[in-house]
Amino acid sequence: MLLTLDEIFNEFADLDRQDQPLYLLELGDELPELPDSARTAENRVHGCQSQVWLTTDIQGAGESAIFTIAADSDSNIVRGLIAILAAAYNGKTAREILEYDIDAVFHRLNLQQHITPQRRNGLRGMVDRVLTLARMHLVACNGVDSQDSGRDTDRNRVGSHVTRPGAAKIEQARAEDPFPLNPDAIRQQFPVLCRVLPSGSRPIFLDSGASAQKPQCVIDKEREVEEQYYANAHRGTYQFGLRIDEGFEGARSKIAGFLNAPSADTIIFTPGTTIGLNMIAAGWGRRHLQPGDEILTTVMEHHANFVPWQQLARQCGATLKLIPLTPDGRLDMEQLDFVLTRRTRLLAVTGMSNMLGTINPIRELVRRARGVGACVVVDGAQSVPHLPTDVLADDMDFLVFSGHKLYGPTGIGVLYGKPERLEEMDPVIFGGHMISEVHIENSSWSAAPAKFEAGTMPIVQAIGLGTAIDWVQQTGLSRIHKHEQDLTTLAMERLKTVPGITIYGPGVADRGGIISFRIDGIHPEDLAAILDQKDVFARHGHHCTMPLHDWLGVSATTRISFAAYNTADDVRALMDAIQFAFERLAKR
Ligand code: PLP
């Protein structure tokens, strides 16, 4: 029988201070076990250091239905935390759960002091899961299937809303989310967006596709590490060394959870997307490609996912082929069978185009590539920060992304690889930590991830990325995506009214929050400079997609890109600034 919250408070208050941390272990002992049938990938709570499964039993119907939490973990301390959550939430309705001040409970039990930062993140992940289930229940009360919606939140994938059964219902559920993202509140968490510029205005930042701003919690985390316990990782077993290892490996586990990767060992830290892609080209590609083989990619790729394959093809005597695009900038899937052949050894494709905004159907591409035995590399630089990613469900071989586009630090990125792909990939950087044994004549390698992490890693940045992922998960990636789609719809509608404008790429249903355009008579560079005068920061140029610009027949475009902190006011400011550009140029 689980204790009530009052019983927990009383028992806790009776303990000496030094015994209080052990109380969680005692609570964990009392928690009933979750049956194996409930320990599913779907019930996994991401962001926890240990394995956690959480589900709810809902008795009754409608808004008055009562929730009971059923959860378990392989860690007894976490089981103790679950017992507290269950005591706090069990017997409540969805609305009561959403309104309940769980932080007050944690405060009264001094949890901030008694559990490590990683455990705190995991606890937040569990709370978020309960809140999400409660929200989904409320959405379901409005006539939408709650299971469908729940799955969508956790597992929805690039472009899949077009083809997946129940998609209309999910769209409806999203539209009816009773707790949509509040971008004004989010903006407050980003110090750089709150600063006042010399003009007296605040910056309108529309260049998150290049690099996103960082929330205060990420800045604080990096500072905390530097000031409180910095040391090299995987080196010392003194207090700082252990703490830094916990932070560094904790970040790896969070990333694995975030991507639904099979294990933390499949997550390799890299300096960023570009290096990750080059590592795959050099480490996997050179070992597996031969003359006559084909590499398939697309003309919409960023140079980082184009040039390495072009060079690999030259080095190995392979042929580089392209999947044709439709006139509106989507992959022409009807043409795929003509270019994907038995000779295709590797398919490299972006999850989301950084110029057109096109969201590519990764799951379908992987399925088709499997038919010819090709290995699939996904450039997730733009998709991972904006769309829920599930490497298992999509069956990707490799995925890469950069921390700095995901509200995290620069200098840190991730290469995910299926265990068997990492096994058959050679390291390309050699040195300390990545070795198993070194002899005068020869050396052997550690298993992944160490095999690919020679030398000192960007440790503080990796920990900062873990915090950025916590932030994204707490904010809700599906909600961020929905918010960005709303802004994109608004911006497209407004931009279409501008005389002489050409907007590149598909309609909103197939694109993320990126819009590239040209206005007749105004060079993109001039436009960006005039927007800057109005404190609207947009990018101009070829955006590292020269082959795509050639295909479009233009040398440069202006690009705006959205993130969680952008608002409808930002779109209005953009439109005012474009109007100002017309007025300025009319005076020439
Ligand atoms: N791929 C895409 C789609 C991108 O948008 C970018 C950066 O803009 C990259 C790769 C390269 O990322 P990084 O410069 O972080 O290595």
Residues whose N, C-alpha, C, O or C-beta is under 5 A from the ligand:
A	BS01	PLP	G209 A210 G272 T273 T274 I275 H302 A304 T350 M352 N354 D379 A381 Q382 S402
